[in-house]
Amino acid sequence: MVRLKVLSGKEVCKILSDHGFAEIRRKGSHVLMQKKNPEGTISVPVPDHTEIRKGTLQSIIRQTGLTRKEFE
């Protein structure tokens, strides 16, 4: 399995927006990204840091339902 790249909050928000997520709000150092589906709404907080920790990035991937490959 390929290791995840070190991504910034801005890069993660760009990847999410390319997959249908929209920025709902910014508060402090976090951005709330949201996507509406027929089944419901997916809301994901993304820290707006220069480097997102590996565990935090894995949690974002899990919450969004996207694949790791899209973040590599």
C-alpha positions as CSV (number, residue, x, y, z in Angstrom):
1,M,0.0,0.0,0.0
2,V,1.3,3.4,-0.9
3,R,1.9,5.9,1.8
4,L,-0.3,9.0,2.0
5,K,1.2,12.2,0.9
6,V,1.5,15.1,3.3
7,L,-1.3,17.4,2.3
8,S,-2.3,20.9,3.5
9,G,-5.8,21.8,4.4
10,K,-6.1,23.8,1.2
11,E,-5.1,20.8,-0.9
12,V,-7.6,18.5,0.9
13,C,-10.4,21.1,0.4
14,K,-9.5,21.2,-3.4
15,I,-9.7,17.4,-3.6
16,L,-13.1,17.4,-1.8
17,S,-14.5,20.2,-3.9
18,D,-13.5,18.2,-7.1
19,H,-15.7,15.4,-5.8
20,G,-18.8,17.5,-5.1
21,F,-18.2,18.9,-1.7
22,A,-18.8,22.6,-1.0
23,E,-17.3,24.9,1.6
24,I,-20.1,25.8,4.1
25,R,-18.2,27.9,6.6
26,R,-14.8,28.8,8.0
27,K,-14.4,29.3,11.7
28,G,-11.0,29.7,13.3
29,S,-8.6,27.3,11.7
30,H,-11.2,24.8,10.4
31,V,-13.3,24.6,7.2
32,L,-16.6,22.7,7.1
33,M,-17.0,20.9,3.8
34,Q,-20.4,19.4,2.9
35,K,-22.0,17.2,0.2
36,K,-25.7,16.5,-0.1
37,N,-26.7,13.0,-1.3
38,P,-30.1,11.3,-1.7
39,E,-29.3,9.3,1.4
40,G,-28.4,12.4,3.5
41,T,-25.7,15.0,4.0
42,I,-22.0,14.4,4.6
43,S,-20.3,17.1,6.6
44,V,-16.5,17.0,7.1
45,P,-14.4,19.4,9.2
46,V,-11.0,20.0,7.6
47,P,-8.2,21.8,9.6
48,D,-6.8,24.6,7.6
49,H,-3.2,23.8,8.5
50,T,0.0,23.7,6.3
51,E,0.3,19.9,7.1
52,I,-2.5,17.6,8.1
53,R,-1.6,14.7,10.3
54,K,-1.8,11.2,8.9
55,G,-4.5,10.1,11.4
56,T,-6.6,13.2,10.7
57,L,-6.3,12.6,6.9
58,Q,-7.4,9.0,7.3
59,S,-10.4,10.1,9.3
60,I,-11.4,12.6,6.6
61,I,-11.1,9.9,4.0
62,R,-13.2,7.5,6.0
63,Q,-15.9,10.2,6.6
64,T,-16.1,11.2,3.0
65,G,-16.3,7.7,1.6
66,L,-13.7,8.5,-1.0
67,T,-10.8,6.1,-1.7
68,R,-7.2,6.6,-0.5
69,K,-6.0,6.6,-4.1
70,E,-7.8,10.0,-4.7
71,F,-5.6,11.5,-1.9
72,E,-2.3,10.0,-3.1
